[in-house]
């Protein structure tokens, strides 16, 4: 079983990488020349732009693809299987769910290296009259549910408390089985009588109905990595829809890890924004092949054809030159 560490904090972030390049060593000089294009007497009304410009004097980079390998990933098959699993599950249809926006956001993931659940779907559903949401998670395995049934407290009492049939209260969640999947329900804040809500949801579930289709073209048409640093394996392929104006309406998250090492890389692909994405104010800005890149301590970000790619690597795992190797292979796939 693999642990994602800090990467799982990025719940609705999205990254994408496509590495075009070869398996041999390839290094190309990159010039940080953005500041040279700005007249000395030109005023800047944006603090964010000023910070970016100041960082452009840090020197040159090289693109490093010296230890990359071709990615063997059938994206269409992964997406087909995610859609097939999504079509087999249910979401809450209780009276207190906002009928105007039954599913306010979702993510659906293929998780090949967890050791038990190959697919995980999460829904956020609005609750009428309450400033909170219902969070419903569905897994393609009953592993977590079965484990919860076995756990005992210090007094030898079962931690899971039965509510009705196979509906149980376990820690801060309500859990149950439906057909071949395990369901868990929670809220962000405390609500009055969550147990009654959980029972109502348990008794009133509705089949999914092609909710993923709205952004299917985005998921299938964005560029995915063709090459990555040696040794990385896909841990998670997640597609999402978010209903926040300041976040992407559609996104893809790829999480990779190296076996037996705490070394991770994630790529998010964000698109169909209601508003433009926000750039970190202290990010270093430079231009390569007419594309503006922003480099922070852990991220390399760039936008291509209205799609924003963020490559995330914990500090020290991969160099800027290697992240640029990944990024430029995405750019090279654009026709």
Buried (B, 14 or more C-beta within 10 A) or exposed (E): EBEBEEBEEBEBBBBBBBBBBEEEEBEBEBEBEBBEEEEEEEEEEEEBBEBBBEBBEEEEBBBBBBBBEBBEBEBEEBBEBBBEBBEBBBBBBBEBBBEEEBBBBBBBBBBBBBEBBBBBBBBBBBBEEBEEBBBBBBBBBBBBBEEBBEEEEEEEEBBBEEBEEBBBBBEEBBBBBEEEBBBBBBBEEEBEEBEEBBBBBBEBBEEBEEBBEEBBEBBEEBBBBBBBBEBBEBBBBBBBBBBEEEBBBBBBBBBBBBEEEEBBBBBBBBBBBEEEBEBBEEBBBBBBEEBBBBBBEBBBBBBBEEBBBBBBBBEEBBBBBBBBBBBBBBBBBEE
